[in-house]
Amino acid sequence: MKKFLAISVAALALCAFIAVGSMAAEEKTMKASGEKEFNEHCAVCHPAGGNIIDSAKTLKKKDLDANGIKTSADIVKLIRNPKAGMTKFGKKTISDKNAKAIAGYIMTTFK
């Protein structure tokens, strides 16, 4: 019984280790994808997280917070239905997956 328990615990630990490693690799891939998509669709108006149209609406956390943008989902909503001065990006231009990748990239890059 002790041997079975030890094997079970070891197997669970191995599964957890593999899952964490897999999630880290997926997160790295998502960040690379987000950066690529950001550079393709957003960087022209938001170089280095700035804003060439309205300097009060940068992608820096303090400005996002001040403008009611608190989560990645908020950024995706803004990509789909922007305010004046920003290009609207439909699902044909930026897929949901890529919009989420862009949002994640913004949230982790421009602190």
C-alpha positions in Angstrom: 0.0 0.0 0.0 2.8 2.4 0.9 4.5 1.6 -2.5 1.3 2.3 -4.3 0.8 5.6 -2.5 4.5 6.6 -3.2 4.0 5.8 -6.9 0.7 7.7 -7.0 2.3 10.8 -5.4 5.3 10.7 -7.8 2.9 10.3 -10.8 0.9 13.3 -9.7 4.0 15.4 -9.1 5.2 14.5 -12.6 1.9 15.4 -14.2 1.9 18.8 -12.3 5.5 19.4 -13.5 4.6 18.7 -17.1 1.5 20.8 -16.9 3.4 23.8 -15.5 6.1 23.4 -18.2 3.5 23.2 -20.9 1.7 26.3 -19.6 4.9 28.2 -19.6 5.7 27.2 -23.2 2.2 28.2 -24.2 2.5 31.5 -22.5 5.8 32.2 -24.2 4.2 31.3 -27.6 1.2 33.5 -26.9 3.5 36.5 -25.9 5.5 36.1 -29.2 2.2 35.9 -31.2 0.9 39.0 -29.3 4.0 40.9 -30.0 3.9 40.0 -33.7 0.2 40.9 -34.0 0.7 44.2 -32.0 3.6 45.2 -34.3 1.5 44.4 -37.4 -1.7 46.1 -36.4 -1.1 48.5 -33.4 2.5 49.7 -33.3 2.0 52.4 -36.0 -0.2 54.4 -33.6 1.1 53.0 -30.4 4.9 52.9 -30.8 6.5 51.6 -27.5 3.1 51.7 -25.9 2.5 55.4 -26.6 -0.3 57.0 -28.6 0.4 59.3 -31.5 -3.2 60.5 -31.7 -4.0 61.2 -28.0 -1.1 61.3 -25.5 -3.5 60.8 -22.6 -4.5 57.4 -23.9 -1.2 55.4 -24.0 -1.0 51.7 -23.3 0.8 52.3 -20.0 -1.0 50.8 -17.0 -1.7 54.2 -15.4 -3.4 55.5 -18.6 -5.3 52.3 -19.2 -6.6 52.4 -15.6 -7.5 56.1 -16.0 -9.5 55.3 -19.1 -11.3 52.3 -17.6 -9.3 49.6 -19.3 -8.5 47.2 -16.5 -8.4 43.7 -18.1 -7.3 41.9 -21.3 -11.0 41.5 -22.1 -11.4 45.3 -21.9 -8.6 45.7 -24.5 -10.3 43.1 -26.8 -13.6 45.1 -26.6 -11.7 48.3 -27.5 -10.1 46.5 -30.5 -13.6 45.5 -31.7 -15.4 48.8 -30.8 -12.9 51.6 -30.4 -13.5 55.2 -29.4 -12.9 58.1 -31.7 -9.5 58.2 -33.3 -8.8 54.5 -33.3 -9.3 52.0 -36.2 -11.9 49.3 -35.7 -10.5 45.8 -36.1 -13.1 43.2 -37.0 -12.7 39.4 -36.6 -11.7 39.1 -40.2 -8.7 41.4 -39.7 -7.7 40.2 -36.2 -9.1 36.9 -35.0 -10.3 36.4 -31.5 -7.2 34.4 -30.7 -4.9 37.1 -32.0 -6.9 39.9 -30.3 -6.5 38.0 -27.0 -2.8 37.6 -27.7 -2.4 41.4 -28.4 -4.3 42.2 -25.2 -2.1 39.9 -23.2 1.0 41.4 -24.7 -0.2 44.9 -23.9 -1.0 43.9 -20.3 2.4 42.4 -19.6 4.6 44.7 -21.7 3.6 48.3 -21.1 3.4 48.4 -17.3 
